[in-house]
């Protein structure tokens, strides 16, 4: 049996009882280590679980999945994922590979940023399509994520923005030379994401984007951890904020319900709520 086990968002203790039972009885336990990270390292997980963990990087999961699935038809193998197992499409691919190989699978779900983001006070059913914001560089500045934010806002919906994670990445030079030398890990911060979004508010933009410096946003950091941070502020204010260590996520708000506004006040920066689009509570 192949077990996909969600680990939640905080630390080693966020695994479910069912998930921990699975981990402790499996013959091999893999820890997916590139779509997200916990606030604790592999050693802390091993100590709490009482099991040795095998790190599964992108190459192993996407290019050498047969290694993970090896002998899973005759013994139990666990694949641990930060958050929920289906928070990333690559894990669906692993399930399909298992099914095609005649291997049974089971999923142990857990909390992910997709539902835990409700801690900021915004109602989950008022979110539109989730988007990913990637690091820009001098030669590559993709803007497709903004089209989705604009579409969500046109319908009055909030946009959860998942921020880029660079783990075990190679420079172009090392990649071309075939050298297994990796760059230091990078995790996009709320301020970096806001800085890129602010590019869409410049007067030089030919087409009106509907996004301004005063657009209300919410930055969250280390959701689920004891030092979780929530900051409600304008896009401009978030561009200069420091929410501390990773992981960060950003929400661009849409139309706000009065109850949502009251919740946002709990984490609001000064003057952040001066420009709001609030729906009529009598029609909700």
Secondary structure, DSSP 4 states (H G I P E B T S, - for coil): -EEEEE-BSSSGGGS-HHHHHHHHH-SEEEEE-SS---SS-HHHHHHHHTS--EEE-HHHHHH-HHHHHTTTTTS-EEEEESB-GGGSHHHHHHHHHHHHTT--EEEE----HHHHGGGGS--GGGB---EEEPPPBTTB---HHHHHHHHHHHTT-BEEEEEPEE-S---HHHHHTT----PPPEE--HHHHHHHHHGGGSTT-SS--S--TT-EEEEEESTTSTT-EEEEEEHHHHTT----SSPEEEEE--SB-HHHHHHHGGGBPTTTTSS--B--GGG-
